Amino acid sequence: MRREPRAYVRDALRAAELLDEFTTGKSRTVGAG
């Protein structure tokens, strides 16, 4: 199954946001999964 380059970029951005929130101690998106 091939994925579009945009899909990888979107996933990378999402992962970066989650990582940023974990590292900064923010918890706004907890339970929003």
PDB file as gemmi writes it, atoms N, CA and C in Angstrom:
CRYST1    1.000    1.000    1.000  90.00  90.00  90.00 P 1                      
ATOM      1  N   MET A   1       0.838  -1.202   0.000  1.00  0.00           N  
ATOM      2  CA  MET A   1       0.000   0.000   0.000  1.00  0.00           C  
ATOM      3  C   MET A   1       0.878   1.259   0.000  1.00  0.00           C  
ATOM      4  N   ARG A   2       0.744   2.048  -1.051  1.00  0.00           N  
ATOM      5  CA  ARG A   2       1.542   3.278  -1.123  1.00  0.00           C  
ATOM      6  C   ARG A   2       0.777   4.448  -0.546  1.00  0.00           C  
ATOM      7  N   ARG A   3       1.523   5.361   0.013  1.00  0.00           N  
ATOM      8  CA  ARG A   3       0.899   6.549   0.591  1.00  0.00           C  
ATOM      9  C   ARG A   3       1.434   7.787  -0.103  1.00  0.00           C  
ATOM     10  N   GLU A   4       0.622   8.823  -0.129  1.00  0.00           N  
ATOM     11  CA  GLU A   4       1.053  10.073  -0.750  1.00  0.00           C  
ATOM     12  C   GLU A   4       2.081  10.763   0.128  1.00  0.00           C  
ATOM     13  N   PRO A   5       2.996  11.505  -0.491  1.00  0.00           N  
ATOM     14  CA  PRO A   5       3.988  12.271   0.277  1.00  0.00           C  
ATOM     15  C   PRO A   5       3.307  13.181   1.292  1.00  0.00           C  
ATOM     16  N   ARG A   6       2.160  13.713   0.926  1.00  0.00           N  
ATOM     17  CA  ARG A   6       1.433  14.602   1.849  1.00  0.00           C  
ATOM     18  C   ARG A   6       1.048  13.875   3.120  1.00  0.00           C  
ATOM     19  N   ALA A   7       0.736  12.598   2.984  1.00  0.00           N  
ATOM     20  CA  ALA A   7       0.345  11.823   4.152  1.00  0.00           C  
ATOM     21  C   ALA A   7       1.501  11.739   5.148  1.00  0.00           C  
ATOM     22  N   TYR A   8       2.709  11.545   4.605  1.00  0.00           N  
ATOM     23  CA  TYR A   8       3.881  11.477   5.486  1.00  0.00           C  
ATOM     24  C   TYR A   8       4.125  12.822   6.163  1.00  0.00           C  
ATOM     25  N   VAL A   9       3.980  13.897   5.397  1.00  0.00           N  
ATOM     26  CA  VAL A   9       4.185  15.240   5.946  1.00  0.00           C  
ATOM     27  C   VAL A   9       3.167  15.527   7.037  1.00  0.00           C  
ATOM     28  N   ARG A  10       1.899  15.171   6.755  1.00  0.00           N  
ATOM     29  CA  ARG A  10       0.844  15.413   7.739  1.00  0.00           C  
ATOM     30  C   ARG A  10       1.103  14.628   9.016  1.00  0.00           C  
ATOM     31  N   ASP A  11       1.481  13.363   8.859  1.00  0.00           N  
ATOM     32  CA  ASP A  11       1.775  12.538  10.029  1.00  0.00           C  
ATOM     33  C   ASP A  11       2.963  13.086  10.807  1.00  0.00           C  
ATOM     34  N   ALA A  12       3.965  13.576  10.078  1.00  0.00           N  
ATOM     35  CA  ALA A  12       5.154  14.122  10.723  1.00  0.00           C  
ATOM     36  C   ALA A  12       4.796  15.371  11.517  1.00  0.00           C  
ATOM     37  N   LEU A  13       3.946  16.215  10.933  1.00  0.00           N  
ATOM     38  CA  LEU A  13       3.537  17.434  11.626  1.00  0.00           C  
ATOM     39  C   LEU A  13       2.727  17.091  12.864  1.00  0.00           C  
ATOM     40  N   ARG A  14       1.843  16.115  12.731  1.00  0.00           N  
ATOM     41  CA  ARG A  14       1.019  15.696  13.864  1.00  0.00           C  
ATOM     42  C   ARG A  14       1.898  15.138  14.982  1.00  0.00           C  
ATOM     43  N   ALA A  15       2.869  14.314  14.592  1.00  0.00           N  
ATOM     44  CA  ALA A  15       3.773  13.735  15.574  1.00  0.00           C  
ATOM     45  C   ALA A  15       4.577  14.829  16.266  1.00  0.00           C  
ATOM     46  N   ALA A  16       4.978  15.832  15.486  1.00  0.00           N  
ATOM     47  CA  ALA A  16       5.756  16.932  16.054  1.00  0.00           C  
ATOM     48  C   ALA A  16       4.915  17.707  17.063  1.00  0.00           C  
ATOM     49  N   GLU A  17       3.643  17.892  16.742  1.00  0.00           N  
ATOM     50  CA  GLU A  17       2.760  18.609  17.665  1.00  0.00           C  
ATOM     51  C   GLU A  17       2.592  17.830  18.963  1.00  0.00           C  
ATOM     52  N   LEU A  18       2.368  16.534  18.842  1.00  0.00           N  
ATOM     53  CA  LEU A  18       2.197  15.698  20.035  1.00  0.00           C  
ATOM     54  C   LEU A  18       3.470  15.702  20.870  1.00  0.00           C  
ATOM     55  N   LEU A  19       4.611  15.565  20.193  1.00  0.00           N  
ATOM     56  CA  LEU A  19       5.880  15.544  20.904  1.00  0.00           C  
ATOM     57  C   LEU A  19       6.111  16.873  21.612  1.00  0.00           C  
ATOM     58  N   ASP A  20       5.765  17.971  20.926  1.00  0.00           N  
ATOM     59  CA  ASP A  20       5.942  19.292  21.513  1.00  0.00           C  
ATOM     60  C   ASP A  20       5.083  19.442  22.764  1.00  0.00           C  
ATOM     61  N   GLU A  21       3.858  18.940  22.679  1.00  0.00           N  
ATOM     62  CA  GLU A  21       2.975  19.051  23.840  1.00  0.00           C  
ATOM     63  C   GLU A  21       3.479  18.200  25.001  1.00  0.00           C  
ATOM     64  N   PHE A  22       4.013  17.023  24.682  1.00  0.00           N  
ATOM     65  CA  PHE A  22       4.548  16.163  25.747  1.00  0.00           C  
ATOM     66  C   PHE A  22       5.754  16.825  26.395  1.00  0.00           C  
ATOM     67  N   THR A  23       6.633  17.397  25.576  1.00  0.00           N  
ATOM     68  CA  THR A  23       7.869  17.971  26.107  1.00  0.00           C  
ATOM     69  C   THR A  23       7.611  19.268  26.849  1.00  0.00           C  
ATOM     70  N   THR A  24       6.569  20.004  26.467  1.00  0.00           N  
ATOM     71  CA  THR A  24       6.296  21.276  27.129  1.00  0.00           C  
ATOM     72  C   THR A  24       5.336  21.104  28.292  1.00  0.00           C  
ATOM     73  N   GLY A  25       4.792  19.897  28.444  1.00  0.00           N  
ATOM     74  CA  GLY A  25       3.913  19.631  29.576  1.00  0.00           C  
ATOM     75  C   GLY A  25       2.492  20.087  29.346  1.00  0.00           C  
ATOM     76  N   LYS A  26       2.156  20.418  28.115  1.00  0.00           N  
ATOM     77  CA  LYS A  26       0.784  20.845  27.830  1.00  0.00           C  
ATOM     78  C   LYS A  26      -0.125  19.625  27.792  1.00  0.00           C  
ATOM     79  N   SER A  27      -1.391  19.811  28.098  1.00  0.00           N  
ATOM     80  CA  SER A  27      -2.315  18.677  28.091  1.00  0.00           C  
ATOM     81  C   SER A  27      -3.664  19.093  27.503  1.00  0.00           C  
ATOM     82  N   ARG A  28      -3.654  20.024  26.551  1.00  0.00           N  
ATOM     83  CA  ARG A  28      -4.902  20.491  25.959  1.00  0.00           C  
ATOM     84  C   ARG A  28      -5.581  19.386  25.166  1.00  0.00           C  
ATOM     85  N   THR A  29      -4.779  18.592  24.427  1.00  0.00           N  
ATOM     86  CA  THR A  29      -5.361  17.624  23.505  1.00  0.00           C  
ATOM     87  C   THR A  29      -5.562  16.262  24.129  1.00  0.00           C  
ATOM     88  N   VAL A  30      -5.337  16.140  25.440  1.00  0.00           N  
ATOM     89  CA  VAL A  30      -5.521  14.842  26.086  1.00  0.00           C  
ATOM     90  C   VAL A  30      -6.988  14.446  26.015  1.00  0.00           C  
ATOM     91  N   GLY A  31      -7.257  13.254  25.504  1.00  0.00           N  
ATOM     92  CA  GLY A  31      -8.620  12.776  25.403  1.00  0.00           C  
ATOM     93  C   GLY A  31      -9.304  13.238  24.133  1.00  0.00           C  
ATOM     94  N   ALA A  32      -8.587  13.978  23.294  1.00  0.00           N  
ATOM     95  CA  ALA A  32      -9.188  14.461  22.051  1.00  0.00           C  
ATOM     96  C   ALA A  32      -8.917  13.501  20.905  1.00  0.00           C  
ATOM     97  N   GLY A  33      -8.233  12.379  21.219  1.00  0.00           N  
ATOM     98  CA  GLY A  33      -7.837  11.441  20.203  1.00  0.00           C  
ATOM     99  C   GLY A  33      -8.995  10.939  19.374  1.00  0.00           C  
TER     100      GLY A  33                                                      
END                                                                             
